[in-house]
Amino acid sequence: MSKDIKIAITGVAGFIGSNLAERLLAENYHVIGIDNLSYGVKEQIPNGVEFYLSDIRSKDIHKILNGVDYLFHLAAKNCISDCQKDPLETVDINIYGTVNVFEAAKINKIKKIIYAESSALYEGTNKFPTPESEVYPKSFYSISKLSSMYFAEGYSRFHNLKFTALRYFCVYGPRQDYRRTIPPVFSSFIIKLLKGENPIIFGTGEKRRDFIFVDYVNDFHLMCLRDDRTTGKVFNLGSGYNYSINEIYSIISDLLNSKIEPIYMPDLPGEAQETLADISLAKSLGWFPKTSLIDGLKISIEYIKNELSKGLI
Ligand SMILES: NC(=O)c1ccc[n+]([C@@H]2O[C@H](COP(=O)([O-])OP(=O)(O)OC[C@H]3O[C@@H](n4cnc5c(N)ncnc54)[C@H](O)[C@@H]3O)[C@@H](O)[C@H]2O)c1
């Protein structure tokens, strides 16, 4: 019975964490959530999650994780430009915090930890689509994520801690964080256009990104719990297609019948020109993303319209 299986999520109040919690509850797992609410929002933690307001850098999590079977570690300082501005806090949260989570997993004999790396690890590559081997981090954010990889391998080597590492590309869907200083393009474009305001594009808009709908990321999360072939490996989770930010802008404008022009601002430091996932490894296990960009966008638009109508945005 999955109700007897306890699964913890760090970063449960965030975008991917809250969507994952909803999916795990639907699959009847007992879900424990940890978040310090620095970026995440308590209201978006699904009902049914046993929630702990705590910081991944705190020793409290060693107690909270007592009796947990599986752990998804998603909490992070994850805006590239914020990390560029504050490398010390980036190290504190993304390296110290992550090692504290691994340590808690070791102490509590957790069966497996599934944790978030990022497509940002490929910032310096010229190989597209990019396989998992092409690791060339440049920004402080991706350097901090690379450290997680070495520590996960160390905990596996010295303490037999099982892990799966996930390199998400640009994940989108309901509850994508729109409150941060520089919100992700999908939610920021949709919100601004629905409000009749001019969305902002940083740089020329010619950067290309591989976007993946959150439900398909969750399909892979479930495989990590159920399929041992995922253990000890790192997987790209993208769609295998990419679009320029200008192309995304015109697709969203068309879907919303909007003629509003974007405002172009100076480029953001540290970001890659292009991302495109080679997803052959994840596909070899039987996973593939099914929703087209347009279908996923329509779901995101309906979600944002609903939030706007409730006055939540
Ligand atoms: N969303 C994407 O497209 C994407 C792409 C690549 C990698 N990732 C990685 O996936 C993970 C989840 O991303 P997301 O988009 O859901 O981010 P998010 O910002 O929406 O969620 C992260 C959550 O972690 C929490 N958190 C931050 N610092 C914490 C701390 N010290 N202690 C406890 N909680 C803390 C925040 O409050 C937030 O709720 C992150 O590790 C991120 O780096 C995401």
The ligand as an ORCA input file, in Angstrom:
! r2SCAN-3c Opt
* xyz 0 1
  N      11.913     25.188    -12.707
  C      12.873     24.885    -13.566
  O      12.700     25.076    -14.780
  C      14.175     24.294    -13.106
  C      15.191     24.072    -14.059
  C      16.384     23.513    -13.631
  C      16.570     23.159    -12.306
  N      15.573     23.402    -11.403
  C      15.811     23.016    -10.004
  O      14.654     22.331     -9.534
  C      14.419     22.645     -8.170
  C      13.009     23.171     -7.973
  O      12.821     24.308     -8.800
  P      11.491     25.185     -8.754
  O      11.333     25.786    -10.103
  O      10.377     24.408     -8.172
  O      11.964     26.343     -7.779
  P      11.113     27.215     -6.732
  O      11.927     28.413     -6.422
  O       9.720     27.406     -7.231
  O      11.080     26.277     -5.456
  C      12.184     26.128     -4.588
  C      11.642     26.071     -3.177
  O      12.736     25.896     -2.286
  C      12.497     26.693     -1.139
  N      13.777     26.979     -0.488
  C      14.782     27.773     -0.952
  N      15.794     27.814     -0.066
  C      15.423     27.009      0.961
  C      16.058     26.628      2.184
  N      17.264     27.116      2.509
  N      15.409     25.774      3.021
  C      14.183     25.306      2.705
  N      13.526     25.644      1.566
  C      14.153     26.484      0.708
  C      11.810     27.949     -1.643
  O      11.071     28.621     -0.646
  C      10.918     27.356     -2.748
  O       9.637     27.026     -2.261
  C      15.514     23.623     -7.771
  O      16.561     22.900     -7.160
  C      15.995     24.193     -9.088
  O      17.343     24.616     -9.015
  C      14.389     23.960    -11.773
*
